[in-house]
């Protein structure tokens, strides 16, 4: 199993003289384009070389302040310039994060046989903006390492974030950015790994390896332990595969922690739909159906490495949903962990079953807040598109905590309701619950099902990341094609907020 390695990242008060590519900004101020982060020496060299100001040259070549724009300029004294659109001059950390990602991706496209040294100069001063620039640059440098006998050379040799802030907070922000970016890229790697390489057993071992060197205790329940414990949902979903399911538990309990956060992630390493078989086109990207588990495990690793003073217990329910003579059937009645019986409606609604077991188990840990993350429903993609995740919660306080964290992290979530009466769709004549209702409001019904397995006195939020967890189109901003690492940054920001 291969993995991407982030390039070295440093903070400097001026652009290094040996940088191969300098990324600068173009912003809009009162209707006028303004260059951002360009050293006076570069302005002078451009004027000497082209006989015109840099702004004029850049705009002639297509540079613009529009976010998402990245234009490479001709060489200036042996180095290249890349201008990126920042939008309005009064930038947010997310604007800078996106611009830095665009700039580094554009720089990577210039690489030949030799990896390039890249400097990102966007006038970042405040710690959160510096962190945004560093995160965007690192995330923009990501590319999945192919499963191949020959390994390609990296396009980026190093990244320097330029800031005239010499404060300790700026250096700390860069260090934190690297830790968070490494977690996001770890989740991306897991999501991108083919399902014949990453399946429940190997995913669990990869999680165990990722926790080494941290203060995370790891417990892995195999199929025998799951059967002994009565985890009927995970066992049913994984029963059709020759690859047995797993339940991974991460526990991080630092001294001084006053809050306890529980995380639950869907880890379907491949989803055929089971006996309710998916069409071929809908199955191709289903190696990504474990993105929720990847997010909660990677986020917990980052929380531990940052030394945040919050207790975190994470559960990753891992199974492969396959059709066979041992596969579970529509109309089967399953006994979940904790004793609730469920009438299975559709074997392609498997995620909520493995999540239900883990939610009950998480509730036994008496956390202050439970968050689950899952690529759960196509209905959420229909409702919100492919770049916005759904959020459903037990109460507005829990929802607001997640939304605030998401805004801080730069990830897009939109709150959806669980209307009164939704639970009636889950009434069964043969069991305690049905696993689903009709097609109307499918994402809401799925959330109502999950909420049934959360203790009444514990706040809970459900993050349906089915749309933005995997990008099967071209890269944009700091988001690559393939796994995106969606929700990792939000979970880390949420843990940070719970420290106080």
Secondary structure, 3 states (H helix, E strand, C coil): CCCCCCCEEEEECCCCCCCCEEEEEEEEECCEEEEECCCHHHHHHHHHHHCCCHHHHHHHCCCCCCCCCEEEEEEECCEEEEEEEEEECCCCHHHHHHHHHHHHHHHHCCCCCCCEEEEEECCCCCHHHHHHHHHHHHHHCCCCCCCCCCCCCCCEEEEEEECCCCCHHHHHHHHHHHHHHHHHHHHHHHHHCCCCCCCHHHHHHHHHHHCCCCCEEEEEECHHHHHHHCCHHHHHHHCCCCCCCEEEEEEECCCCCCCEEEEEEEEEEEECCCCCCCCHHHHCCHHHCCHHHHHHHHHHHHHHHHCCCCEEEEEEEEEEECCCCCCCCCCCEEECCCCCEEECCCCCCCHHHHHHHHHHHHHCCCCCEEEEEECCCHHHHHHHCCCCEEEEECCHHHHHHHHHHHHHHCCCEEECCCCCCHHHHHCCCCCCEECCCCCCCHHHHHHHHHHCCCCCCCEEEEEECCCCCEECCCCECCECCEECCCCHHHHHHHHHHHCC
